[in-house]
Amino acid sequence: RAHMHMNRFDDATIILEIGYKRCPSSKELQKQLEYTKQLSETIVALDCLKINGLHSELIKVTDTLGEEMMSEKHILLARAGAFLALDQSAEAVEAAAKIHEIDASDMEALVILAKANYLEGNIEDALIECQKALSLGDKSQGVNMLYGMINDVAQALILAERALQNQNYKEACTLCTKTIHIAEPLLKSSPLYRKLYLARSEANCHAGNYMQSVANANLVLGSLPESLDAWSIKIKSLEALGKHYQLVDELEKVVSGDEWGSRQPFLVETYNRATSVIKQQEAELDDHDHDIPVMNNPTASTNNNTTDNEEKEQEQQEGADGGQSPNYYDLLGVAEDTPIEEIKEIIRTKAKEVSIPGDCTEAERAEAEEKLKRLQECLVFFLTEASSVA
């Protein structure tokens, strides 16, 4: 057992064979010899799979092993390493923790525990495992570098959370970005990735940077579509931007039918609320043409301060200055005889298409706002035209 504990299975096998030759009637020695040979062959096979990067196959092999062999430190170590290589940090923590119970001084298990806990977002636990490895005499550059990086992330994250609590939202945004840069490269599937980007999304939301907030929330949802925390921040930001059409389109995909969102009252209520807002806006839009005064009263021209000659002079002046009214028919791509109801539907559709870019810049934001402004101008123009014809 001492040789096996030190991964010296050949020596263990030789000792057992000598013992079995001396006591061939011993069933215990025979059983132990067979087990040791099987364990040695299994570990050699697992090492081959590990060297060739066949981590999924390695886990499948260990899944078929019996309970006794799965309690062996070397099997658990190979399994924990494979889980970590496959970015399955939760499973790596579980396997490495079992090794720690068997041998609390195993350096490789401590390092795996530290890395896996770090990816799980358990920063404090990761620091503790690194400190244990260092205290047991592992002063290798790898462990020192790992400890330094995790400690830097921990300190930056503490400052960011403190800034959020103190409502210093701009500072919190900066600190969250700094933390992400320190932690890079990050696995998009890791809980730590989601934790850091969720913190930056929340900070941007509080700071009024709603487009950036949505962009960061989308990164989290790309990793974990069912993150209610990310949905909560995204919904708050989209509502602040008045993006009710986009909110309905995106929520409809997760709350319809048997989708997971249909079992989340918060998402269903938000979807219904956004739908209600859109219906109210459309009702107001339909009634808008009735509120525009009809300027076909002959007496109205006598009360107008601008005469026909003055209007012509004004048009001539605008032409001299190069100012021209935009052709709203060309802007929408419609003919002059297109019905007003069809035009309103086209405007609604185009407004829904104006969405928030993933990583929004000030230029992209200005462009989106300009598109919405143009669509609003088109709406007013065509409603006025419709009223004057009526």
N, C-alpha and C positions, 0 to 999 in steps of 0.2 A: 504493500500500500504506500510506503514511503517513496519508492521509486515511481509508482504511478502518479503520486501527488506532484512529483517533479517532472512529469511528462517523459519518464524514462521507461517506456513500456517493454523494450527489448530486454532490459536488465530484469524487470519484474517477471517476464516470461521465463527467462533462464532460471531464476531462483525457484519458480513454481515447478518447472520441469525437473529440477534436481530433487526437490521435495517429493514430487509424485513418484520418481524412480525409487526413492527410499521407502516411500509408503504407498505402493500401488493400490492398496485397498481403501485408501482415504477418498471417500466420495466428495468431501469438502474441497480437497486439493484439486481433484479432477474438475469439479465445477468451477473453481476459481481460475484454473488454468484456461479452460475453454472461454470463460468470460473475458479474461485478459487478452487472449488472442483476438477475440471478436472486437473488443474495444480498440485494440491497437490497429486492426485492419480498418475499422470505421473511421478512426481519426486520420489515418493516412488518406482515405478516400475523401474526407471532408477538406483536408488540406489541399488536395488536388483541385477540388471544386473551387476553393477559395482563391488559389493561385490563378486559375483560369477565369475568375470573375463570374462564375456560375452560382451566384448567391441565391437565386430562387430555387435552383435544384438542390443546393445545400440545405435549405430550410425544409424542402419536401422530404429529403432523406431523414433529417432529424425528427420529422413528424411521425415517421414509421417506427422509431426506436421505442423500446420498452421503458417503463417507469424507472427501473434501476439505472439504465444507461443514461437516461435524461437527467439524472441527478449528478452525473459526472461533470466536474468543473470544465474540463477541456471541451466536452460536447457543448455545454452552455456557452462557453466563450466563443466557439465557432459560430454558434447560432446568433448570439448577440451582435457579433461583428457583421454577419450577413444582413441582419435587420437594419443595422446602422448604414451599411452600404446601399441598401434599398430605400433609404430615407424613411423607414418605419421606426421613428424614434421612440414611440410609446412601447412597442414590442421589445426594442433594444433595452430600454430601461428595465422592463420586467425580467428579461433574461439575465442582464448584468447584476440586478439586485439579488437574484438567486445565487450567483457566484459569490457575491459579497457575503452572503449568509454562510457559505461553505468556507470561504477563505477571505477574510476582511483585508488581508495585506496583498491581494493580487493586484498588481499595478495595471495590467492591461484591462482588467474589469473596471477599475476606478476611472481610467481614461475614457472607456466606452460610456460609463455612467455619466461622466462629466459632459461629454459631447452630446449624448442623447438628451439629458436634462436641459442642456442649453437650447437645443433645437425644439424641445417641448415648451420653451419659454420659462422653465423653472430655473431662473438665473441663480438664485441663492443656493439651491441644491447643487448646481453645477460648480459653483465656487467652492462649496464644502468638499466635493469629491476631489477637486484639483488640490486643495489644501492638504487633504489626506495623503494624496500621492506625493506631494512635496515633503510632507513631514515624515514619510516612510523612507525617504532617501532618494526619490526619483527627481534628480535635478537636471534632467535632460532638457534640451532646448525646446523640444516639442511641448512638454508639459508647461514650461515657463511661458511660452508664447500663448498657449491655450488659456492659461490663467490670466495673463495680461489682457487678452482680447475680451474675455468674459467679464473681467472686472471693469474695463472701460465701458462696455455696453451697460453694465449694471449702474455705474455712476451717472452716465448720460441719461439713462431711463429714469432714474430717481429725480434728476433735475427737471426733466420734461414733465413728469407727473406733478412735481411741486409747482411748476409754472402754471399748469392747468388748474390746480387747486387755488392758486392765488389770482386766477383770471388774467394772467399775463399771456394772452393767447398768441400774440406774434412771437414772443420768445419761445413759447411751447412749440410752435411750428418749426422754428429754427433748430431747437434741441432735438425734436423728433427726426428731422432730416439728418442731423449730425449722428444720431444713434444708428440710423439705417446705414449711413456710410461706414461707420465703424464695424457694423455687423456683416457687411457684404464680404463675400458673396453669400446670399441667403437662398435657401431652397424655398420655392414658392409654395410647396406642399407643407412646409413646417409651421407649427403653431407660433413659433417666434416671428416668422414673416408676417403672419396675420396680426399678431399682437402689436408689432411696431407700426405697420401701415394703418391699423385701426386707430392707434393713438394719434397718428398724423392726420387722419381723416377727421377725428373729433376736434383736434386743435384748429384745423382749417375751418371747420364748421362754426366754432365759437368765434373765430377771428373774422367771419364774414366772407371767407374765401370759398364760396359755395361750390364753384366749379372744380377747384382743386380737391375739395372735400369729397365730391362725387367720384372723381377720378381715383382717389385712394380707396374709397369704399368699394369701387368696382374691382380693384386689384385683390382685395380681400375676398370678395364674392367669387372671383375667378378661381380662387384656391378652395373656398368653402361656400358654395352657393346658398347653404341654409344658415348662414351666420346672421342671426337676428340683430346682433349689435351693429353689424355693417349695414343691414337694411334700415335700421332705425336712423342712423346718421345720414344715409343716402336720402331717405324719405324727407327728413327735416330740411336738407339742403335743396332738394328739388322743389319742395313746397315754398321755400324762401325765394327761389328763382321764378316761381309761378309756372314751372314746367309740368302742368297737370296732365297734358297729353302724353308726354314721355313717361310719367309716373304710371298712368293707366296702362300704357302699352307694355311696360316691363312687369308690372304686378300681375297683369292678366295671364302671363305665362306661368306664374307660380301659384296662383290661387284658383285657377279654373279646374274643373273636374276633380280628379283624385290626386292632383299635385300636392306636394307636402305643404305648400303655403295655405291650402284650403283649410288646414287644421290649425292655423295660427290666427286667432281672433284679431291680433294687432294688424296683420297684413290685410286681412279681409276688410276690416273697418277703414283702413287707409284707402284701399281700392274703392270702396263705396263712397267715401268722402270725396276723393278726386273725381270720380264719375259724376257725382252730384254737382261739383263746382263747374265741370265742363258743360253739363246740361244747362246750368244757370247762365253761363257765359253765352252759350249758343242761343238761348231764349232771348237774352238781351240783344244779341246780334241781329236776330230776326226782327225784333221790335225797333231796332235803331233807325230803319228807313222811315218809320212813321213819325219819328221825333224830328226829322230834318224838315224845316219850313220850305214850302214850295214858293219859288220866286217868280211866279208868272202873273202877279197882280199888276195891271197897267199903272196903277197909282204908285206902285213901289218905286218906279224909275224916277218919279219927281222928287222923292225923298232921298235919292242916292246922291252922295256928295261927289261921286266920280262920274263925269259925263262921258258920252261915247268917245268924244275927241280926246279927253284926258286918258281914257283907257288905251286908245290907239297910241298916244304918246308914250304911255307907260310900257306898252308892248315893244315899241320901237327902241326905247331906252334899254329894256332887258335884252333885246337882240344885239344892241351895240355892246353891252357888257358881256355878251356870250352866255347869258342865263337862259336856259330853255327848260320848259316843264317836261318831265319824263313821260314817255309814251307807255302808259300803264297796260295797254293791250299787249304791247311787245314784251313787257316785263313778265306778264303772266302767260304769254303765248296763246292768247285767245283772239277770236275774231270779234269784230265790233258788234255783231248781232247775237253774241252769246248771251243766253238768259242770265239774269242776276242771280238766281238760285244756284246755277251751275258755277258761276264765278265765285260765289261765297264758299262753295264746297272745295273748289280748287285752292282758294286762299287758306282754308282750314287745313287741307292736306299738306300744303307747303309749310305752314306754321309748325305742324307736327314733325316735319322732316328736319327742322332746325334743332339739332341735338347738341349736347355738350361733348366736346372732344375728350379723348382719354386723358392726355396730359395737356391741359389747357394753358395757353399763353395769353398775355394781354391782347395780342394781335388777333388771336382766334376768338377771344371773347368779344372784341369790338366788331369783328366781322359778323358774328352771330347776332349781335344786337342790331347791326345795320340791316341785316336781312329781315328781321322782325319789324323794324321801323318801316322799311319799304312795303312790306305786306300790309301793314296798318294803313299806310298812305293809299295803297291800292284799294283797300276796303272802303275807306272814306270817299275816294274818288268815284267808285262804281255805285255806291249807295246814293251819292249826290246825283249822279247821272240818272239813276233809276227814278229818283224822286222828281227830278226836273221833267223827265218824260211823262211821269204820271200827272 
